[in-house]
Each structure stands twice: as structure tokens, then as C-alpha cells.
Amino acid sequence: MPAESLGNEPFDVEFGHDGSLVFYSIGAPECGAWYYRVSLDGTGREMVHESYGSAESPRGEAGFVLTGDGSVTDFYSGRHDWPQLSPQDNDVMAYALNWFTSGDIYVTHLSSDSAVGLDCSPYRGSRVAYPSWFPDGRKIVYCATDGVSAYRYELWMLDSLDY
């Protein structure tokens, strides 16, 4: 199947929970983001959420999550970058802490905002980003730099998480 354009310049892309829709965000004026959903065949494009921040705290540039009911939740950049809800528990989210610096992957319970750092930097000074849950909700795969090149990422995995 040839690739088709479903939207221009997305920041982040997520599949809907039943796999029939794609959600994506694009930059909006005034340091914000607009969120759309579209069917896999490219039809039915619809804006589903808008958010705005400020120059100091832009919204939407660091990813978003889909809640259990299919609504969009985004975050201020630098606090919960590239968030991912657990496929087993909508109260548990993994995220990177500001991937522009040498951060780590964290897991938080949204109801209490209590976070646990996973200490997963494989190299001194490495940067980590883009956590993604395995379907079982017990493992996370993520990207990390080698500590020298900010643009050379490797794929890593955290196994058997307890949160």
C-alpha cells in the first residue's frame, strides 16, 4: 500500500484505541497545538482538541495521550515529554523528562501525580526520549543517545516494571 498524506507537519501521532482512527497534533499559532483525528483511509478528518500555552511553556510540542474515552490530553513541554498511557491502566503514564537535556524515563500515577524515575540512561550524559509501552503494560521501549551525538539514538528496553 503506498503512503498517503493524512496531515501536514505533525508533532506526534497516536492510533485510536480500536485501531480505526489516527490522532495527530500540529503546531498552532500562539505556542499551542491543534489535534485532529482521521480514519485510516484518510476520510473524516476532524479537529478534536485545541490547546495553547506561552513562549515559556508551549503546549503540544512534547506529545499527547489518548485517554480511555478517546479524548486528547497534552502537557506543557519540559514536564511530561512524549507521554504514553499504560495499555493496562489509564492512571499510569510513562514520559521522558525534557529530552533536550539528559533526562530519564518516569512512570507516574495521574490520580496522585506521584512519579518514579526509572534510571534508564545507558551512558553517562545520554538523553532519553520516546517511551512506549509493550501491550502487556510491564515493559517499556525507549530511545537513548550514546552520550556523544544528540542525533544518534539507540533503541533500549526496560523489562518487568513494577509501578
Secondary structure as GFF3:
##gff-version 3
##sequence-region A 1 163
A	DSSP	beta_strand	10	15	.	.	.	ID=ss1
A	DSSP	beta_strand	21	28	.	.	.	ID=ss2
A	DSSP	beta_strand	32	39	.	.	.	ID=ss3
A	DSSP	beta_strand	46	52	.	.	.	ID=ss4
A	DSSP	beta_strand	59	66	.	.	.	ID=ss5
A	DSSP	beta_strand	72	76	.	.	.	ID=ss6
A	DSSP	beta_strand	81	85	.	.	.	ID=ss7
A	DSSP	beta_strand	92	96	.	.	.	ID=ss8
A	DSSP	beta_strand	105	109	.	.	.	ID=ss9
A	DSSP	beta_strand	114	117	.	.	.	ID=ss10
A	DSSP	beta_strand	128	133	.	.	.	ID=ss11
A	DSSP	beta_strand	140	145	.	.	.	ID=ss12
A	DSSP	beta_strand	153	158	.	.	.	ID=ss13
###
